[in-house]
Amino acid sequence: MSEVFSFDLYNPTEEHKMLRETVRNFVQKEVEPQAHSFDRKEEFNLSLFRQLGELGLLGITTSDAYGGSGMDALAATLVHEELSTSDPGFCLAYLAHSMLCVNNIANNASEEQKKKWLPKLCSGEWVGAMAMSEPDYGTDVLGMATTAQLKGDYYVLNGRKMWITNGTIDEKKTPCDIVLVYAKTGEKNGRPQISTFVVEKGFEGFAVGQKIMDKLGMRASNTAELVFENCKVPKSHLIGTEGDSMMHMMRNLEIERLTLAAMSLGIAKRSIQEMNKYATQRSAFGKPLRKFGQIQRYIADSYAKYIASRAYVYDTPRKLKLDSHGNRLDSDGVKLVATTFAKEIADNAIQVMGGYGYVGEYVVERLWRDAKLLEIGGGTIEAHQKNITADLEKQDQVLFS
């Protein structure tokens, strides 16, 4: 009986525990010292990113046969939580590479394609991205305007993608090495057929349009517009068959939303740590701030929200299969809850710390800015509300029996 109650939801195996310790040490030693400066410069720390490859994190959910670490969704969850306690912007670049690109290829590409692309992506030699959103289309995936037409041995890709994390890797607008691009390849039964292509840096007709600057938050990750003008993509760079993209998206959206929720946990945890420390050290009217009821409310409510959302987030990967889909209800649910709580908790931290919380030196100002993106990227909170309501209509007999 004692063995049953010894289960650790957050570190269920020794391997998970060791991974968390490794990442936490790396964050303290390498990530934290650079976080403030790279946010202010709006630069992506490429050399630091490549160190993640040396730790085996860039292909964390990918088989070791292709240079990955072969770990599970829970491992990906804890890595994103730990990185985001220090630098959510840097972590977002990591997520775009490891989840949106690498995990996508690992679960949807052919054996030949995996052998070709994954080793360089897992090592950090290559930086990867995924391009779905467009200037006029975000959540409305089927409305995308980018097209791909087969002409002989090549597809000709035309269109623009917007808000692409890792779309460029520097201030010179150098494209990332490899990007998964979703494009229309026709229609079937009146519905657009969306297909997935791998475009490599140097392909004719592929360029970075603009590097998007002056973002509210997540400034340590590069965001760019990608332009495809008669871009020639070999037939061998089509993932699966034409029209497979909706399945690819559904498989990958669940792990994307789970890890975005995990990023929210990191923001929440660090915000609580900072406000708790400040409320202990700072005094007013002859006693520590933490002795005042108003301050106690901010700290206690924040802690309860963090613990509740953390339990939900870490329960979800136990039911998530990386090579399939079927748990959209909870992958949407954890992102809806955790992202909103993270923003509220970061806001509470600023309120507790007053003027000090409002300046960059004290971290929570940056965390507050970074938290807002998580309510938008990877699906808006409104999209999650729509999905959850639709799924509950189908599943209420199972859930509430």
C-alpha positions as CSV (number, residue, x, y, z in Angstrom):
1,M,0.0,0.0,0.0
2,S,2.8,2.4,0.8
3,E,4.2,2.0,-2.7
4,V,0.9,3.3,-4.2
5,F,1.1,6.5,-2.2
6,S,4.8,7.1,-3.0
7,F,4.0,8.0,-6.6
8,D,5.4,11.4,-7.6
9,L,3.1,13.1,-10.1
10,Y,5.9,15.5,-11.1
11,N,8.9,13.2,-11.2
12,P,7.4,9.7,-11.6
13,T,10.8,8.0,-12.4
14,E,14.4,8.5,-11.4
15,E,15.0,9.5,-15.1
16,H,12.5,12.3,-14.8
17,K,14.0,13.5,-11.5
18,M,17.5,13.5,-12.9
19,L,16.3,15.4,-16.0
20,R,14.7,18.1,-13.8
21,E,17.8,18.5,-11.7
22,T,19.9,18.8,-14.9
23,V,17.7,21.4,-16.5
24,R,17.4,23.3,-13.2
25,N,21.2,23.5,-12.8
26,F,21.6,24.6,-16.4
27,V,19.0,27.3,-15.9
28,Q,20.7,28.7,-12.9
29,K,24.2,28.5,-14.4
30,E,23.6,29.4,-18.0
31,V,20.1,30.8,-18.7
32,E,19.5,33.1,-15.8
33,P,22.6,35.3,-16.3
34,Q,21.7,36.2,-19.9
35,A,17.9,36.4,-19.7
36,H,17.5,40.1,-19.0
37,S,20.0,41.3,-21.6
38,F,18.8,39.2,-24.5
39,D,15.2,40.3,-23.7
40,R,16.3,43.9,-23.9
41,K,18.3,43.4,-27.1
42,E,15.4,41.4,-28.6
43,E,17.9,38.7,-29.7
44,F,17.8,34.9,-29.8
45,N,20.8,33.4,-27.9
46,L,21.8,30.8,-30.6
47,S,24.9,29.6,-28.8
48,L,22.9,28.9,-25.6
49,F,20.3,27.2,-27.7
50,R,22.9,24.8,-29.1
51,Q,23.9,23.9,-25.6
52,L,20.4,22.4,-25.3
53,G,21.5,20.0,-28.0
54,E,24.5,18.9,-26.0
55,L,22.1,18.1,-23.1
56,G,19.9,16.0,-25.4
57,L,16.9,18.3,-25.0
58,L,16.4,19.4,-28.6
59,G,15.0,16.0,-29.6
60,I,13.7,15.1,-26.2
61,T,10.6,13.2,-27.6
62,T,12.5,11.8,-30.6
63,S,14.0,8.3,-30.7
64,D,17.7,7.9,-30.0
65,A,17.9,6.2,-33.5
66,Y,17.8,9.7,-34.9
67,G,19.8,11.5,-32.2
68,G,17.0,12.2,-29.8
69,S,16.5,11.2,-26.1
70,G,13.4,9.1,-26.6
71,M,11.6,10.5,-23.6
72,D,7.9,11.1,-23.0
73,A,5.4,14.0,-22.9
74,L,6.0,14.4,-19.2
75,A,9.7,14.9,-19.7
76,A,8.9,17.6,-22.3
77,T,6.5,19.2,-19.8
78,L,9.1,19.5,-17.0
79,V,11.8,20.9,-19.3
80,H,9.4,23.7,-20.4
81,E,8.5,24.5,-16.8
82,E,12.1,24.7,-15.7
83,L,13.3,26.8,-18.6
84,S,10.4,29.3,-18.2
85,T,11.2,30.0,-14.6
86,S,14.0,32.1,-15.9
87,D,13.5,32.9,-19.6
88,P,10.2,32.2,-21.3
89,G,11.3,33.9,-24.5
90,F,14.2,31.5,-24.9
91,C,12.0,28.6,-23.9
92,L,9.5,29.6,-26.7
93,A,12.3,29.3,-29.2
94,Y,13.0,25.9,-27.8
95,L,9.4,24.8,-28.0
96,A,9.1,25.9,-31.6
97,H,12.1,23.8,-32.5
98,S,11.6,20.7,-30.4
99,M,7.8,20.4,-30.4
100,L,6.5,22.2,-33.5
101,C,9.3,21.0,-35.8
102,V,11.2,18.0,-34.4
103,N,8.4,16.2,-32.7
104,N,6.2,16.8,-35.8
105,I,8.7,15.3,-38.1
106,A,9.4,12.4,-35.8
107,N,5.7,11.4,-35.7
108,N,4.7,12.2,-39.3
109,A,7.6,11.8,-41.6
110,S,8.9,8.7,-43.5
111,E,11.9,6.8,-42.3
112,E,14.1,8.3,-45.0
113,Q,13.0,11.8,-44.1
114,K,13.6,11.2,-40.4
115,K,17.1,10.0,-41.1
116,K,17.8,13.0,-43.3
117,W,16.6,15.8,-41.0
118,L,16.3,14.7,-37.4
119,P,20.0,14.1,-36.5
120,K,21.0,17.7,-37.3
121,L,17.9,19.1,-35.6
122,C,18.5,17.0,-32.5
123,S,22.1,18.0,-32.2
124,G,21.4,21.7,-32.6
125,E,23.4,22.0,-35.8
126,W,20.1,23.1,-37.5
127,V,17.4,25.3,-36.1
128,G,13.8,24.4,-37.0
129,A,10.4,26.1,-37.2
130,M,6.8,25.5,-38.2
131,A,4.8,27.9,-40.4
132,M,1.0,27.8,-40.2
133,S,-0.3,31.3,-39.4
134,E,-0.6,33.9,-42.1
135,P,-1.1,37.7,-42.2
136,D,-4.8,37.3,-42.6
137,Y,-5.4,33.8,-41.1
138,G,-4.5,32.4,-37.7
139,T,-6.9,30.1,-36.0
140,D,-8.9,29.7,-39.3
141,V,-6.4,27.2,-40.7
142,L,-8.6,26.2,-43.6
143,G,-8.7,29.8,-44.8
144,M,-5.0,29.9,-45.4
145,A,-4.0,31.4,-48.7
146,T,-0.5,29.7,-49.2
147,T,-0.6,27.2,-52.1
148,A,1.6,24.4,-53.5
149,Q,1.2,23.1,-57.0
150,L,2.9,20.0,-58.3
151,K,5.0,20.7,-61.4
152,G,7.1,17.7,-62.4
153,D,9.5,16.7,-59.7
154,Y,8.8,19.9,-57.6
155,Y,6.0,21.6,-55.8
156,V,5.8,25.4,-56.4
157,L,5.0,27.1,-53.2
158,N,3.5,30.6,-53.0
159,G,2.3,32.6,-50.0
160,R,3.3,34.3,-46.8
161,K,3.5,33.1,-43.3
162,M,3.4,35.4,-40.3
163,W,4.4,35.3,-36.6
164,I,6.8,32.4,-37.1
165,T,9.0,31.7,-34.1
166,N,12.5,30.9,-35.2
167,G,11.6,32.0,-38.7
168,T,14.9,33.9,-38.6
169,I,17.9,33.3,-36.3
170,D,19.6,36.7,-36.2
171,E,19.3,40.5,-36.9
172,K,20.5,39.9,-40.5
173,K,17.3,38.0,-41.2
174,T,19.0,34.7,-41.8
175,P,16.3,32.1,-42.3
176,C,16.2,29.1,-40.0
177,D,17.7,25.9,-41.4
178,I,14.4,24.0,-41.9
179,V,10.8,25.0,-41.7
180,L,7.6,22.9,-41.8
181,V,5.2,24.7,-44.0
182,Y,1.4,24.1,-44.4
183,A,-0.1,24.9,-47.8
184,K,-3.2,24.2,-49.8
185,T,-2.8,21.6,-52.5
186,G,-6.3,21.5,-53.8
187,E,-9.8,20.6,-52.7
188,K,-11.7,17.4,-51.9
189,N,-15.5,17.3,-51.4
190,G,-15.6,21.1,-51.2
191,R,-13.0,21.2,-48.4
192,P,-9.4,22.6,-48.8
193,Q,-6.7,20.0,-48.8
194,I,-3.8,21.1,-46.6
195,S,-0.4,19.4,-47.1
196,T,2.9,19.6,-45.1
197,F,6.2,20.5,-46.7
198,V,9.8,20.8,-45.5
199,V,11.5,23.8,-46.8
200,E,15.2,24.2,-46.3
201,K,17.3,27.4,-46.1
202,G,18.7,28.2,-49.5
203,F,15.7,26.9,-51.5
204,E,15.0,29.1,-54.5
205,G,12.1,31.5,-53.7
206,F,12.3,31.2,-49.9
207,A,13.2,34.3,-47.9
208,V,12.5,36.1,-44.6
209,G,10.2,39.1,-45.2
210,Q,10.4,41.0,-42.0
211,K,11.8,40.3,-38.6
212,I,9.0,41.4,-36.2
213,M,10.4,43.7,-33.5
214,D,9.0,45.7,-30.6
215,K,6.9,42.8,-29.3
216,L,5.3,43.2,-25.9
217,G,7.0,40.0,-24.6
218,M,8.9,36.9,-25.6
219,R,11.6,39.2,-27.0
220,A,14.3,36.6,-26.6
221,S,12.7,34.5,-29.3
222,N,12.9,35.7,-32.9
223,T,9.6,36.1,-34.8
224,A,9.4,36.6,-38.5
225,E,7.4,36.7,-41.6
226,L,8.4,34.1,-44.2
227,V,7.9,34.6,-47.9
228,F,7.5,32.0,-50.6
229,E,7.6,33.2,-54.2
230,N,7.6,30.4,-56.7
231,C,9.6,28.4,-54.1
232,K,10.7,25.1,-55.6
233,V,10.2,22.2,-53.1
234,P,11.2,18.7,-54.1
235,K,8.4,16.1,-54.1
236,S,10.5,14.2,-51.6
237,H,9.9,17.0,-49.1
238,L,6.2,16.4,-48.9
239,I,5.4,14.8,-45.5
240,G,3.0,11.9,-45.9
241,T,0.6,12.4,-48.8
242,E,-1.4,15.4,-50.0
243,G,-4.2,16.4,-47.6
244,D,-2.5,14.8,-44.5
245,S,-1.8,18.1,-42.7
246,M,-5.0,18.1,-40.6
247,M,-3.9,14.8,-39.0
248,H,-0.4,16.2,-38.6
249,M,-1.7,19.3,-36.8
250,M,-4.0,17.4,-34.6
251,R,-1.2,15.0,-33.5
252,N,1.1,17.9,-32.7
253,L,-1.3,20.5,-31.2
254,E,-1.8,18.5,-28.1
255,I,1.9,18.4,-27.1
256,E,2.3,22.0,-28.2
257,R,-0.6,23.2,-25.9
258,L,0.6,21.0,-23.1
259,T,4.1,22.5,-23.2
260,L,2.8,26.0,-23.5
261,A,0.8,25.3,-20.4
262,A,4.0,24.1,-18.8
263,M,5.7,27.4,-19.7
264,S,2.9,29.1,-17.8
265,L,3.8,27.0,-14.7
266,G,7.4,28.3,-14.9
267,I,6.2,31.9,-15.1
268,A,3.8,31.4,-12.1
269,K,6.4,29.6,-10.0
270,R,9.1,32.3,-10.4
271,S,6.5,35.1,-9.8
272,I,5.5,33.5,-6.5
273,Q,9.1,33.0,-5.5
274,E,9.9,36.7,-6.2
275,M,6.8,38.2,-4.5
276,N,7.2,35.9,-1.4
277,K,10.9,36.9,-1.0
278,Y,10.1,40.6,-1.4
279,A,7.2,40.4,1.1
280,T,9.5,38.9,3.6
281,Q,12.4,41.3,3.2
282,R,10.4,44.5,2.8
283,S,8.7,46.2,5.7
284,A,6.1,48.9,6.1
285,F,4.8,50.5,9.3
286,G,7.2,48.5,11.3
287,K,6.4,45.0,10.1
288,P,7.1,42.8,7.0
289,L,4.7,43.2,4.1
290,R,3.6,39.6,4.4
291,K,1.9,40.4,7.7
292,F,-0.7,42.6,5.9
293,G,-3.9,40.9,4.8
294,Q,-3.9,42.5,1.3
295,I,-0.5,41.1,0.6
296,Q,-1.4,37.7,2.1
297,R,-4.3,37.5,-0.4
298,Y,-2.0,38.0,-3.4
299,I,0.5,35.4,-2.2
300,A,-2.0,32.8,-1.0
301,D,-4.3,33.0,-4.1
302,S,-1.3,32.8,-6.4
303,Y,0.1,29.7,-4.7
304,A,-3.3,28.0,-4.8
305,K,-3.7,28.7,-8.5
306,Y,-0.2,27.5,-9.3
307,I,-0.6,24.2,-7.3
308,A,-4.0,23.5,-8.9
309,S,-2.9,24.2,-12.4
310,R,0.4,22.3,-11.9
311,A,-1.5,19.2,-10.9
312,Y,-3.7,19.4,-14.0
313,V,-0.8,20.0,-16.3
314,Y,1.2,17.1,-15.0
315,D,-1.8,14.7,-15.0
316,T,-2.4,15.4,-18.7
317,P,0.8,13.8,-20.3
318,R,0.0,10.5,-18.7
319,K,-3.0,10.3,-21.1
320,L,-1.3,11.8,-24.1
321,K,0.2,9.7,-26.9
322,L,2.9,11.4,-29.0
323,D,2.1,9.5,-32.1
324,S,-1.6,10.0,-32.1
325,H,-4.3,12.3,-30.9
326,G,-7.4,12.0,-28.7
327,N,-7.0,14.1,-25.6
328,R,-7.8,17.6,-27.1
329,L,-10.2,18.2,-24.2
330,D,-7.4,18.3,-21.6
331,S,-4.6,19.7,-23.8
332,D,-7.0,22.7,-24.4
333,G,-8.1,22.6,-20.8
334,V,-4.6,22.9,-19.3
335,K,-3.6,25.7,-21.6
336,L,-6.8,27.6,-20.9
337,V,-6.3,27.3,-17.1
338,A,-2.5,27.6,-16.7
339,T,-2.0,30.5,-19.1
340,T,-4.7,32.7,-17.5
341,F,-3.4,31.9,-14.0
342,A,0.2,32.7,-15.0
343,K,-0.8,36.1,-16.2
344,E,-2.8,36.8,-13.0
345,I,0.0,35.5,-10.8
346,A,2.6,37.7,-12.5
347,D,0.3,40.6,-12.1
348,N,-0.1,39.8,-8.4
349,A,3.7,39.8,-8.1
350,I,4.0,43.3,-9.6
351,Q,1.3,44.5,-7.2
352,V,3.1,43.1,-4.2
353,M,6.4,44.5,-5.2
354,G,5.1,47.9,-6.2
355,G,7.5,50.1,-8.1
356,Y,10.3,47.5,-7.9
357,G,8.0,45.0,-9.7
358,Y,7.5,47.5,-12.5
359,V,11.1,47.6,-13.6
360,G,13.1,44.9,-15.5
361,E,15.8,44.3,-12.9
362,Y,13.3,42.5,-10.7
363,V,12.2,39.9,-13.3
364,V,8.4,39.9,-12.8
365,E,7.9,42.8,-15.2
366,R,9.4,40.6,-18.0
367,L,7.4,37.5,-16.8
368,W,4.2,39.5,-16.9
369,R,4.9,40.6,-20.5
370,D,5.8,37.1,-21.6
371,A,2.7,35.6,-20.0
372,K,0.3,37.4,-22.3
373,L,1.6,35.7,-25.4
374,L,0.6,32.3,-24.0
375,E,-3.1,33.3,-24.1
376,I,-2.7,33.9,-27.8
377,G,-0.1,31.6,-29.3
378,G,-0.8,27.9,-30.0
379,G,-4.5,28.7,-30.0
380,T,-6.3,31.6,-28.3
381,I,-8.1,31.1,-25.1
382,E,-11.3,31.7,-27.1
383,A,-10.4,28.7,-29.3
384,H,-9.9,26.5,-26.3
385,Q,-13.2,27.5,-24.9
386,K,-14.9,26.6,-28.2
387,N,-13.1,23.2,-28.4
388,I,-13.8,22.3,-24.8
389,T,-17.5,23.1,-25.1
390,A,-17.7,21.0,-28.3
391,D,-15.9,18.1,-26.8
392,L,-18.0,18.1,-23.7
393,E,-21.1,17.8,-25.8
394,K,-19.8,14.5,-27.1
395,Q,-18.2,13.2,-23.9
396,D,-20.5,14.3,-21.0
397,Q,-21.9,10.8,-20.5
398,V,-18.4,9.4,-20.0
399,L,-17.1,12.3,-17.9
400,F,-20.0,12.8,-15.6
401,S,-21.3,9.3,-15.2
